């Protein structure tokens, strides 16, 4: 399936339900009747949004899985754009990032999201160029947007993850601290937890770069409290950041430096050269 199916949503649901060996009577309940489901599946009527969610959950799928399959196994446009920006950054493709700023793909996002994604692209370009000067208007626009959204989704996490360089110290610490609050509903989802761990890694790196060492332990503690046995890279970086903090707080002694260099060498031997190289390049910025 390469695109949105030509059949109606109800017919698509019916085919999916049958393929999953679920009968109509197993789906309906107090939310809607078998007659309502039949009319929906035959294309004679639509289900209200809340009833559609119930119907999809009735065949043991999430709405995300259902819409992903309905759209031909393609991510939503804003996710595809975010992935493209990330890929171009890691390939260090400055020309394509600049072209993306003027592309129809970005403009198709609408004024608000085109502006926000444009800011992410500008931050990526600045990072590639080793620059830290940003437009104050962009900084204010991003801060105001993140501040105005009470319940963040993966999009706001993506913005904060990728545009932290743009924020001043006060805003960086405000949003990072708010992100760690246990009562925040968005950090209950496993998908969001993965993004939050990546975001906290970035935050800790930013704190080191800005010399705000007094805050590092707090965010390391928060990040480590979320780590599972599968988070190998996060564990590696958390341990490195602990060693780096010791190195800085103990006056950048030769003993602490040797401990870090030994740790990096062990990563190269046990994990891979790329991970060791990432840590080694970062540590070079703090060597005495």
Backbone as CSV, one residue per row, in Angstrom:
resi,resn,N_x,N_y,N_z,CA_x,CA_y,CA_z,C_x,C_y,C_z
1,UNK,0.851,-1.191,0.000,0.000,0.000,0.000,0.887,1.242,0.000
2,UNK,0.881,2.003,-1.065,1.801,3.119,-1.217,1.178,4.477,-0.938
3,UNK,-0.146,4.550,-0.828,-0.791,5.845,-0.620,-2.091,5.632,0.121
4,UNK,-2.788,6.748,0.370,-4.081,6.645,1.020,-5.008,5.794,0.164
5,UNK,-5.671,4.780,0.746,-6.528,3.906,-0.060,-7.674,4.675,-0.702
6,UNK,-8.091,4.199,-1.900,-9.173,4.879,-2.609,-10.534,4.572,-1.991
7,UNK,-10.613,3.517,-1.210,-11.876,3.195,-0.545,-12.092,4.144,0.620
8,UNK,-13.325,4.210,1.101,-13.647,5.088,2.214,-13.047,4.604,3.518
9,UNK,-13.075,5.475,4.507,-12.496,5.146,5.810,-13.203,3.946,6.439
10,UNK,-14.530,3.904,6.319,-15.285,2.795,6.897,-14.942,1.469,6.251
11,UNK,-14.834,1.470,4.921,-14.474,0.244,4.208,-13.057,-0.198,4.566
12,UNK,-12.177,0.775,4.691,-10.809,0.465,5.090,-10.807,-0.181,6.472
13,UNK,-11.594,0.382,7.379,-11.679,-0.187,8.728,-12.227,-1.609,8.685
14,UNK,-13.265,-1.838,7.856,-13.871,-3.171,7.766,-12.846,-4.206,7.302
15,UNK,-12.070,-3.854,6.255,-11.061,-4.781,5.758,-10.002,-5.068,6.818
16,UNK,-9.641,-4.023,7.541,-8.635,-4.190,8.586,-9.176,-5.056,9.725
17,UNK,-10.428,-4.815,10.122,-11.054,-5.611,11.192,-11.095,-7.086,10.802
18,UNK,-11.509,-7.361,9.576,-11.600,-8.751,9.118,-10.223,-9.405,9.057
19,UNK,-9.246,-8.631,8.601,-7.898,-9.195,8.494,-7.325,-9.532,9.865
20,UNK,-7.861,-8.878,10.897,-7.399,-9.126,12.258,-8.306,-10.125,12.993
21,UNK,-9.216,-10.748,12.216,-10.085,-11.829,12.727,-10.994,-11.374,13.858
22,UNK,-11.428,-10.100,13.769,-12.329,-9.548,14.789,-13.716,-9.389,14.190
23,UNK,-14.736,-9.862,14.897,-16.113,-9.741,14.435,-16.724,-8.447,14.956
24,UNK,-17.775,-8.005,14.233,-18.425,-6.758,14.636,-18.893,-6.795,16.081
25,UNK,-19.460,-7.913,16.479,-20.019,-8.012,17.830,-18.950,-7.893,18.920
26,UNK,-17.685,-8.147,18.526,-16.598,-8.026,19.501,-16.110,-6.588,19.647
27,UNK,-16.556,-5.739,18.737,-16.117,-4.346,18.760,-17.134,-3.451,19.452
28,UNK,-18.416,-3.684,19.150,-19.456,-2.785,19.656,-19.672,-3.000,21.152
29,UNK,-20.192,-1.968,21.764,-20.486,-2.028,23.197,-21.392,-0.888,23.562
30,UNK,-21.099,-0.266,24.682,-21.946,0.832,25.136,-21.787,2.113,24.349
31,UNK,-20.687,2.217,23.606,-20.412,3.472,22.898,-21.190,3.597,21.590
32,UNK,-21.436,2.491,20.914,-22.204,2.529,19.666,-22.750,1.126,19.398
33,UNK,-23.697,1.060,18.476,-24.384,-0.204,18.202,-23.792,-0.886,16.970
34,UNK,-24.168,-2.141,16.770,-23.741,-2.887,15.591,-24.268,-2.226,14.322
35,UNK,-25.479,-1.661,14.401,-26.060,-0.986,13.235,-25.231,0.234,12.854
36,UNK,-24.784,0.994,13.848,-23.942,2.159,13.572,-22.616,1.738,12.936
37,UNK,-22.035,0.667,13.443,-20.777,0.177,12.902,-20.955,-0.319,11.461
38,UNK,-22.072,-1.000,11.207,-22.348,-1.498,9.852,-22.492,-0.345,8.863
39,UNK,-23.222,0.716,9.259,-23.389,1.873,8.372,-22.043,2.552,8.100
40,UNK,-21.204,2.599,9.122,-19.863,3.178,8.958,-19.038,2.345,7.982
41,UNK,-19.051,1.032,8.160,-18.235,0.158,7.325,-18.727,0.106,5.876
42,UNK,-20.002,0.351,5.677,-20.538,0.342,4.311,-20.469,1.716,3.651
43,UNK,-19.940,2.697,4.377,-19.774,4.028,3.819,-21.017,4.892,3.847
44,UNK,-22.049,4.476,4.599,-23.296,5.238,4.637,-23.284,6.349,5.683
45,UNK,-22.409,6.241,6.649,-22.302,7.281,7.673,-20.909,7.233,8.282
46,UNK,-20.606,8.249,9.082,-19.311,8.295,9.762,-19.518,8.067,11.254
47,UNK,-18.481,7.627,11.906,-18.496,7.533,13.357,-17.914,8.819,13.938
48,UNK,-18.490,9.258,15.049,-17.906,10.404,15.749,-16.494,10.034,16.195
49,UNK,-15.676,11.045,16.404,-14.261,10.810,16.708,-14.073,9.881,17.902
50,UNK,-14.856,10.106,18.972,-14.686,9.266,20.161,-15.073,7.819,19.882
51,UNK,-16.092,7.623,19.048,-16.524,6.265,18.700,-15.513,5.585,17.774
52,UNK,-14.894,6.369,16.881,-13.876,5.801,15.999,-12.677,5.319,16.820
53,UNK,-12.306,6.096,17.811,-11.195,5.682,18.678,-11.527,4.358,19.357
54,UNK,-12.766,4.238,19.852,-13.198,2.996,20.498,-13.175,1.831,19.510
55,UNK,-13.644,2.089,18.269,-13.671,1.036,17.251,-12.259,0.566,16.910
56,UNK,-11.326,1.505,16.796,-9.942,1.149,16.484,-9.318,0.370,17.640
57,UNK,-9.546,0.832,18.850,-9.015,0.106,20.009,-9.643,-1.276,20.121
58,UNK,-10.869,-1.429,19.557,-11.556,-2.714,19.595,-10.904,-3.779,18.741
59,UNK,-10.042,-3.371,17.818,-9.305,-4.358,17.015,-7.830,-4.382,17.438
60,UNK,-7.605,-3.953,18.689,-6.269,-3.990,19.295,-5.230,-3.219,18.495
61,UNK,-5.609,-2.017,18.076,-4.677,-1.106,17.428,-4.762,0.246,18.109
62,UNK,-3.710,1.028,18.015,-3.763,2.406,18.463,-4.177,3.276,17.286
63,UNK,-4.645,4.482,17.574,-4.989,5.403,16.496,-3.757,5.757,15.671
64,UNK,-2.607,5.809,16.301,-1.377,6.102,15.572,-1.097,5.005,14.543
65,UNK,-1.246,3.742,14.958,-1.031,2.628,14.036,-2.062,2.645,12.908
66,UNK,-3.309,2.942,13.270,-4.394,2.946,12.289,-4.157,4.013,11.219
67,UNK,-3.853,5.230,11.634,-3.632,6.311,10.671,-2.355,6.088,9.875
68,UNK,-1.343,5.521,10.513,-0.095,5.211,9.810,-0.363,4.221,8.676
69,UNK,-1.148,3.195,8.958,-1.486,2.205,7.939,-2.402,2.823,6.875
70,UNK,-3.346,3.646,7.303,-4.280,4.287,6.361,-3.544,5.175,5.359
71,UNK,-2.476,5.813,5.823,-1.706,6.712,4.954,-0.570,5.990,4.238
72,UNK,-0.687,4.674,4.122,0.286,3.930,3.329,1.644,3.794,3.983
73,UNK,1.643,3.622,5.290,2.877,3.435,6.055,3.821,4.620,5.900
74,UNK,3.253,5.800,5.823,4.057,7.015,5.782,3.832,7.794,7.067
75,UNK,4.911,8.408,7.551,4.788,9.258,8.731,4.011,10.519,8.367
76,UNK,3.477,11.174,9.373,2.850,12.470,9.156,3.882,13.425,8.562
77,UNK,3.406,14.400,7.801,4.315,15.298,7.065,5.311,15.990,7.988
78,UNK,4.863,16.416,9.178,5.768,17.153,10.067,6.853,16.235,10.641
79,UNK,6.535,14.938,10.787,7.539,13.996,11.274,8.564,13.712,10.184
80,UNK,8.084,13.558,8.951,9.007,13.344,7.833,9.958,14.534,7.676
81,UNK,9.424,15.741,7.856,10.261,16.931,7.753,11.298,16.958,8.873
82,UNK,10.873,16.621,10.090,11.803,16.596,11.223,12.911,15.575,10.985
83,UNK,12.544,14.410,10.449,13.550,13.381,10.165,14.528,13.836,9.088
84,UNK,14.010,14.552,8.097,14.866,15.056,7.021,15.874,16.068,7.562
85,UNK,15.397,16.990,8.406,16.288,17.988,9.003,17.398,17.293,9.794
86,UNK,17.004,16.296,10.581,17.974,15.552,11.392,18.996,14.828,10.511
87,UNK,18.515,14.173,9.452,19.417,13.444,8.556,20.416,14.392,7.890
88,UNK,19.918,15.544,7.429,20.805,16.499,6.761,21.842,17.060,7.724
89,UNK,21.432,17.269,8.966,22.370,17.784,9.962,23.483,16.772,10.230
90,UNK,23.098,15.513,10.444,24.114,14.506,10.755,24.989,14.178,9.553
91,UNK,24.482,14.448,8.339,25.317,14.300,7.146,26.154,15.564,6.894
92,UNK,25.900,16.588,7.727,26.581,17.887,7.611,26.380,18.490,6.229
93,UNK,25.169,18.340,5.722,24.834,18.829,4.387,24.267,20.241,4.493
94,UNK,25.177,21.189,4.552,24.775,22.576,4.751,23.952,23.113,3.577
95,UNK,24.338,22.760,2.365,23.643,23.266,1.176,22.181,22.823,1.155
96,UNK,21.935,21.554,1.476,20.563,21.053,1.465,19.736,21.655,2.587
97,UNK,20.355,21.918,3.733,19.633,22.569,4.830,19.218,23.985,4.431
98,UNK,20.119,24.703,3.792,19.791,26.056,3.331,18.679,26.015,2.286
99,UNK,18.745,25.033,1.382,17.710,24.896,0.356,16.366,24.567,0.989
100,UNK,16.398,23.804,2.064,15.163,23.409,2.744,14.439,24.621,3.338
101,UNK,15.206,25.645,3.707,14.602,26.866,4.264,13.668,27.550,3.270
102,UNK,13.946,27.368,1.979,13.142,28.011,0.942,12.265,27.019,0.188
103,UNK,12.188,25.788,0.672,11.511,24.732,-0.071,10.000,24.746,0.118
104,UNK,9.297,24.154,-0.839,7.846,23.995,-0.740,7.482,23.058,0.404
105,UNK,8.369,22.116,0.704,8.123,21.173,1.801,7.966,21.911,3.120
106,UNK,8.796,22.911,3.336,8.693,23.698,4.566,7.470,24.606,4.528
107,UNK,7.232,25.251,3.394,6.097,26.167,3.282,4.760,25.456,3.438
108,UNK,4.714,24.160,3.058,3.471,23.396,3.147,3.022,23.172,4.587
109,UNK,3.905,23.439,5.527,3.583,23.246,6.933,2.654,24.328,7.482
110,UNK,2.452,25.392,6.724,1.662,26.509,7.235,2.574,27.490,7.955
111,UNK,2.107,28.707,8.154,2.963,29.782,8.660,3.624,29.466,9.999
112,UNK,2.821,28.977,10.959,3.349,28.732,12.302,4.422,27.659,12.299
113,UNK,4.083,26.490,11.748,5.019,25.372,11.811,6.179,25.544,10.843
114,UNK,5.963,26.273,9.759,7.078,26.592,8.860,8.086,27.479,9.594
115,UNK,7.577,28.429,10.365,8.465,29.322,11.129,9.253,28.534,12.186
116,UNK,8.571,27.650,12.887,9.222,26.879,13.945,10.259,25.915,13.374
117,UNK,9.895,25.212,12.301,10.860,24.302,11.683,12.007,25.074,11.040
118,UNK,11.704,26.266,10.537,12.757,27.118,9.997,13.774,27.489,11.069
119,UNK,13.295,27.718,12.280,14.184,28.024,13.396,15.095,26.834,13.699
120,UNK,14.512,25.628,13.675,15.311,24.417,13.908,16.406,24.287,12.847
121,UNK,16.059,24.580,11.596,17.049,24.508,10.510,18.164,25.528,10.737
122,UNK,17.792,26.733,11.142,18.792,27.773,11.402,19.735,27.371,12.533
123,UNK,19.177,26.740,13.569,20.007,26.273,14.683,20.968,25.187,14.196
124,UNK,20.472,24.283,13.351,21.326,23.228,12.794,22.467,23.830,11.978
125,UNK,22.165,24.844,11.172,23.189,25.512,10.366,24.217,26.209,11.265
126,UNK,23.731,26.845,12.325,24.639,27.526,13.250,25.557,26.527,13.943
127,UNK,24.994,25.360,14.306,25.804,24.324,14.960,26.893,23.808,14.017
128,UNK,26.549,23.647,12.741,27.538,23.184,11.761,28.640,24.222,11.559
129,UNK,28.271,25.500,11.672,29.243,26.574,11.455,29.989,26.967,12.728
130,UNK,29.601,26.351,13.866,30.229,26.694,15.135,29.868,28.076,15.626
131,UNK,28.679,28.549,15.249,28.235,29.880,15.648,27.242,29.797,16.813
132,UNK,27.119,30.876,17.541,26.158,30.921,18.647,25.334,32.202,18.643
133,UNK,25.457,32.992,17.582,24.680,34.225,17.465,23.372,33.928,16.747
134,UNK,22.265,34.308,17.380,20.958,34.033,16.799,20.122,35.305,16.757
135,UNK,19.143,35.266,15.888,18.215,36.376,15.757,17.346,36.454,17.012
136,UNK,17.305,37.636,17.647,16.510,37.793,18.874,15.027,37.547,18.625
137,UNK,14.572,37.875,17.425,13.162,37.656,17.098,12.837,36.165,17.070
138,UNK,13.748,35.354,16.516,13.558,33.900,16.506,13.580,33.352,17.927
139,UNK,14.513,33.843,18.722,14.622,33.385,20.105,13.335,33.669,20.875
140,UNK,12.823,34.878,20.718,11.592,35.255,21.419,10.388,34.462,20.900
141,UNK,10.344,34.241,19.589,9.222,33.510,18.999,9.186,32.078,19.525
142,UNK,10.339,31.414,19.553,10.393,30.037,20.041,10.049,29.969,21.525
143,UNK,10.612,30.867,22.316,10.332,30.869,23.759,8.857,31.094,24.031
144,UNK,8.274,32.057,23.331,6.851,32.362,23.534,5.980,31.167,23.145
145,UNK,6.344,30.494,22.056,5.560,29.333,21.616,5.628,28.218,22.657
146,UNK,6.829,27.851,23.076,6.981,26.761,24.041,6.314,27.097,25.370
147,UNK,6.377,28.356,25.739,5.757,28.787,26.999,4.238,28.733,26.914
148,UNK,3.691,28.998,25.728,2.231,29.065,25.566,1.580,27.689,25.520
149,UNK,2.342,26.653,25.119,1.772,25.305,25.000,1.842,24.620,26.355
150,UNK,0.679,24.460,26.992,0.650,23.884,28.333,1.009,22.410,28.338
151,UNK,0.403,21.639,27.459,0.675,20.207,27.388,1.464,19.911,26.114
152,UNK,2.757,19.687,26.279,3.609,19.424,25.135,3.285,18.075,24.508
153,UNK,3.506,17.989,23.201,3.440,16.726,22.467,4.846,16.431,21.952
154,UNK,4.968,15.401,21.127,6.280,15.066,20.573,6.847,16.223,19.742
155,UNK,5.973,17.074,19.172,6.468,18.188,18.368,7.195,19.210,19.237
156,UNK,6.617,19.551,20.389,7.273,20.514,21.281,8.561,19.925,21.867
157,UNK,8.546,18.618,22.169,9.766,17.968,22.634,10.846,18.023,21.556
158,UNK,10.429,17.806,20.315,11.352,17.895,19.179,11.940,19.303,19.059
159,UNK,11.105,20.317,19.213,11.589,21.697,19.138,12.609,21.986,20.241
160,UNK,12.263,21.607,21.468,13.157,21.877,22.595,14.455,21.090,22.471
161,UNK,14.348,19.845,22.004,15.527,19.000,21.818,16.496,19.628,20.824
162,UNK,15.960,20.155,19.725,16.810,20.581,18.611,17.132,22.067,18.576
163,UNK,16.508,22.855,19.424,16.746,24.303,19.366,17.172,24.883,20.713
164,UNK,17.750,24.050,21.569,18.176,24.547,22.876,19.253,25.616,22.773
165,UNK,20.096,25.505,21.754,21.157,26.504,21.562,20.599,27.921,21.473
166,UNK,19.387,28.031,20.972,18.775,29.336,20.732,18.298,30.008,22.016
167,UNK,17.961,29.204,23.024,17.356,29.730,24.239,18.405,30.311,25.177
168,UNK,18.023,31.381,25.870,18.945,31.917,26.869,18.945,31.011,28.103
169,UNK,19.855,31.257,29.026,20.013,30.377,30.191,18.729,30.242,30.996
170,UNK,18.040,31.349,31.187,16.822,31.328,32.002,15.751,30.458,31.362
171,UNK,15.555,30.601,30.055,14.532,29.813,29.371,14.935,28.346,29.273
172,UNK,16.217,28.093,29.035,16.698,26.713,28.974,16.398,25.986,30.279
173,UNK,16.735,26.604,31.392,16.534,25.972,32.697,15.050,25.879,33.045
174,UNK,14.283,26.879,32.653,12.845,26.845,32.943,12.184,25.656,32.247
175,UNK,12.419,25.521,30.948,11.767,24.447,30.191,12.309,23.071,30.595
176,UNK,13.617,22.990,30.866,14.189,21.707,31.280,13.623,21.270,32.622
177,UNK,13.495,22.198,33.548,12.936,21.873,34.869,11.473,21.482,34.750
178,UNK,10.739,22.204,33.930,9.318,21.896,33.729,9.150,20.519,33.099
179,UNK,10.070,20.157,32.229,10.026,18.863,31.552,10.125,17.706,32.547
180,UNK,10.814,17.932,33.647,11.077,16.863,34.617,9.978,16.701,35.668
181,UNK,8.992,17.568,35.657,7.933,17.472,36.664,7.120,16.200,36.479
182,UNK,6.965,15.449,37.545,6.296,14.149,37.468,4.827,14.262,37.118
183,UNK,4.205,15.388,37.464,2.768,15.510,37.203,2.454,15.831,35.742
184,UNK,3.476,16.108,34.930,3.239,16.413,33.524,2.725,15.168,32.803
185,UNK,1.579,15.313,32.152,0.957,14.145,31.520,1.753,13.636,30.337
186,UNK,2.451,14.529,29.611,3.117,14.090,28.393,4.301,13.170,28.684
187,UNK,4.836,13.211,29.911,5.996,12.357,30.165,5.618,10.967,30.669
188,UNK,4.307,10.648,30.579,3.853,9.309,30.964,3.962,8.325,29.790
189,UNK,3.955,8.833,28.555,4.003,7.968,27.384,5.427,7.473,27.126
190,UNK,5.555,6.178,26.805,6.883,5.614,26.568,7.585,6.315,25.408
191,UNK,6.819,6.621,24.348,7.406,7.315,23.193,7.983,8.662,23.614
192,UNK,7.273,9.366,24.482,7.756,10.653,24.953,8.956,10.489,25.890
193,UNK,8.962,9.426,26.668,10.077,9.197,27.587,11.394,9.055,26.841
194,UNK,11.341,8.403,25.677,12.557,8.268,24.871,13.040,9.635,24.403
195,UNK,12.103,10.478,23.975,12.461,11.831,23.551,12.988,12.653,24.724
196,UNK,12.386,12.468,25.889,12.805,13.227,27.068,14.231,12.870,27.453
197,UNK,14.581,11.589,27.393,15.960,11.184,27.717,16.948,11.827,26.751
198,UNK,16.609,11.831,25.464,17.481,12.484,24.474,17.578,13.977,24.738
199,UNK,16.438,14.566,25.117,16.415,16.000,25.404,17.270,16.335,26.619
200,UNK,17.190,15.504,27.652,17.998,15.743,28.846,19.483,15.578,28.552
201,UNK,19.826,14.635,27.681,21.227,14.511,27.254,21.704,15.813,26.615
202,UNK,20.868,16.363,25.743,21.209,17.633,25.101,21.309,18.762,26.111
203,UNK,20.378,18.773,27.064,20.369,19.817,28.084,21.655,19.777,28.900
204,UNK,22.065,18.594,29.296,23.289,18.450,30.085,24.496,18.927,29.286
205,UNK,24.537,18.584,28.003,25.620,19.055,27.146,25.626,20.576,27.056
206,UNK,24.434,21.159,26.932,24.317,22.624,26.888,24.806,23.251,28.197
207,UNK,24.468,22.634,29.319,24.895,23.165,30.616,26.417,23.157,30.731
208,UNK,27.050,22.105,30.251,28.515,22.068,30.241,29.061,23.174,29.348
209,UNK,28.501,23.313,28.149,28.990,24.321,27.206,28.847,25.731,27.763
210,UNK,27.794,25.943,28.547,27.551,27.287,29.099,28.194,27.493,30.464
211,UNK,28.860,26.460,30.966,29.524,26.584,32.263,28.580,26.583,33.446
212,UNK,27.372,26.065,33.279,26.396,26.027,34.380,26.517,24.657,35.069
213,UNK,27.647,24.426,35.694,27.949,23.100,36.237,27.100,22.753,37.458
214,UNK,26.633,23.772,38.164,25.871,23.514,39.396,24.551,22.798,39.137
215,UNK,24.058,22.855,37.897,22.769,22.249,37.572,22.905,20.843,36.960
216,UNK,24.126,20.439,36.644,24.320,19.192,35.906,23.849,17.972,36.689
217,UNK,24.202,17.876,37.968,23.847,16.697,38.774,22.335,16.495,38.840
218,UNK,21.595,17.596,38.952,20.133,17.496,39.039,19.567,16.805,37.801
219,UNK,20.000,17.226,36.624,19.450,16.657,35.391,20.015,15.260,35.105
220,UNK,21.235,15.003,35.567,21.752,13.642,35.466,20.913,12.687,36.320
221,UNK,20.572,13.132,37.526,19.731,12.305,38.404,18.379,12.025,37.756
222,UNK,17.780,13.060,37.183,16.474,12.898,36.540,16.561,11.933,35.361
223,UNK,17.601,12.102,34.555,17.747,11.255,33.375,18.006,9.803,33.783
224,UNK,18.875,9.612,34.752,19.208,8.259,35.175,18.024,7.539,35.805
225,UNK,17.101,8.305,36.398,15.919,7.685,36.994,14.988,7.107,35.930
226,UNK,15.166,7.528,34.679,14.329,7.056,33.574,14.985,5.930,32.773
227,UNK,16.250,5.668,33.022,17.003,4.719,32.199,16.527,3.289,32.436
228,UNK,16.380,2.555,31.340,16.082,1.127,31.428,17.305,0.342,30.959
229,UNK,17.242,-0.971,31.050,18.387,-1.800,30.678,18.707,-1.690,29.190
230,UNK,17.760,-1.186,28.381,17.973,-1.082,26.937,18.693,0.196,26.530
231,UNK,18.828,1.143,27.439,19.352,2.467,27.096,20.874,2.511,27.155
232,UNK,21.507,1.741,26.314,22.964,1.639,26.364,23.653,2.980,26.129
233,UNK,23.261,3.684,25.062,23.920,4.956,24.755,23.701,5.982,25.864
234,UNK,22.489,6.043,26.403,22.199,6.997,27.479,23.054,6.677,28.697
235,UNK,23.191,5.399,29.021,24.024,4.994,30.155,25.477,5.399,29.943
236,UNK,25.970,5.176,28.727,27.356,5.528,28.413,27.581,7.023,28.598
237,UNK,26.661,7.825,28.052,26.815,9.281,28.147,26.630,9.783,29.569
238,UNK,25.707,9.164,30.315,25.492,9.567,31.709,26.757,9.348,32.528
239,UNK,27.386,8.192,32.323,28.633,7.900,33.041,29.727,8.880,32.646
240,UNK,29.823,9.173,31.358,30.830,10.137,30.901,30.586,11.510,31.522
241,UNK,29.331,11.961,31.540,29.039,13.282,32.105,29.356,13.327,33.593
242,UNK,29.155,12.231,34.305,29.533,12.177,35.723,31.051,12.351,35.866
243,UNK,31.798,11.640,35.043,33.255,11.742,35.087,33.727,13.140,34.696
244,UNK,33.065,13.734,33.689,33.437,15.080,33.248,33.174,16.098,34.348
245,UNK,32.052,15.941,35.047,31.740,16.860,36.144,32.783,16.743,37.252
246,UNK,33.177,15.507,37.585,34.236,15.312,38.580,35.532,15.979,38.131
247,UNK,35.846,15.814,36.860,37.071,16.385,36.302,37.085,17.906,36.447
248,UNK,35.976,18.544,36.134,35.891,20.010,36.202,35.895,20.490,37.649
249,UNK,35.108,19.820,38.494,34.995,20.252,39.893,36.272,19.997,40.686
250,UNK,37.103,19.046,40.228,38.361,18.749,40.915,39.558,19.438,40.271
251,UNK,39.271,20.526,39.562,40.348,21.356,39.030,41.042,20.800,37.814
252,UNK,40.344,19.920,37.059,40.890,19.354,35.826,42.257,18.686,36.065
253,UNK,42.301,17.844,37.076,43.552,17.178,37.450,43.921,16.108,36.423
254,UNK,45.221,15.791,36.372,45.694,14.748,35.459,45.079,13.401,35.792
255,UNK,44.846,13.154,37.079,44.257,11.875,37.502,42.854,11.709,36.928
256,UNK,42.038,12.759,37.051,40.664,12.706,36.533,40.668,12.623,35.008
257,UNK,41.624,13.302,34.384,41.741,13.249,32.924,42.061,11.832,32.462
258,UNK,42.944,11.176,33.171,43.320,9.807,32.818,42.135,8.849,32.954
259,UNK,41.306,9.083,33.974,40.117,8.244,34.181,39.176,8.361,32.978
260,UNK,38.976,9.591,32.501,38.089,9.806,31.351,38.681,9.182,30.095
261,UNK,39.973,9.378,29.879,40.610,8.810,28.689,40.540,7.280,28.693
262,UNK,40.687,6.684,29.867,40.573,5.227,29.995,39.145,4.786,29.694
263,UNK,38.183,5.581,30.163,36.776,5.266,29.914,36.469,5.323,28.417
264,UNK,36.951,6.365,27.744,36.728,6.497,26.302,37.355,5.317,25.546
265,UNK,38.539,4.928,25.970,39.203,3.786,25.322,38.403,2.501,25.500
266,UNK,37.814,2.332,26.679,36.997,1.138,26.927,35.742,1.141,26.066
267,UNK,35.177,2.333,25.838,34.006,2.447,24.956,34.382,2.068,23.535
268,UNK,35.552,2.510,23.105,36.010,2.186,21.751,36.182,0.675,21.587
269,UNK,36.679,0.011,22.610,36.933,-1.427,22.535,35.656,-2.247,22.681
270,UNK,34.754,-1.802,23.562,33.575,-2.605,23.890,32.342,-2.241,23.066
271,UNK,32.239,-0.989,22.634,31.034,-0.545,21.907,31.374,-0.313,20.439
272,UNK,31.884,0.859,20.106,32.301,1.133,18.726,33.105,2.422,18.663
273,UNK,33.774,2.618,17.541,34.619,3.799,17.367,33.810,5.086,17.337
274,UNK,32.608,5.039,16.728,31.814,6.253,16.571,31.402,6.834,17.917
275,UNK,30.917,5.976,18.822,30.505,6.455,20.147,31.701,7.027,20.895
276,UNK,32.829,6.332,20.821,34.042,6.822,21.477,34.473,8.159,20.893
277,UNK,34.341,8.315,19.575,34.734,9.557,18.910,33.853,10.724,19.349
278,UNK,32.545,10.469,19.497,31.620,11.519,19.955,32.058,12.042,21.318
279,UNK,32.394,11.118,22.221,32.795,11.515,23.576,34.162,12.206,23.546
280,UNK,35.064,11.661,22.756,36.416,12.234,22.689,36.387,13.671,22.176
281,UNK,35.615,13.926,21.126,35.502,15.283,20.570,34.895,16.229,21.600
282,UNK,33.884,15.746,22.337,33.263,16.590,23.365,34.264,16.910,24.469
283,UNK,35.040,15.911,24.897,35.983,16.109,25.998,37.088,17.091,25.620
284,UNK,37.476,17.137,24.353,38.526,18.055,23.911,38.186,19.507,24.236
285,UNK,36.896,19.802,24.309,36.478,21.196,24.590,36.740,21.587,26.044
286,UNK,37.013,20.596,26.911,37.140,20.893,28.341,38.499,20.547,28.901
287,UNK,39.378,19.994,28.055,40.715,19.662,28.548,41.471,20.928,28.928
288,UNK,42.246,20.820,30.014,43.035,21.981,30.452,44.289,22.118,29.596
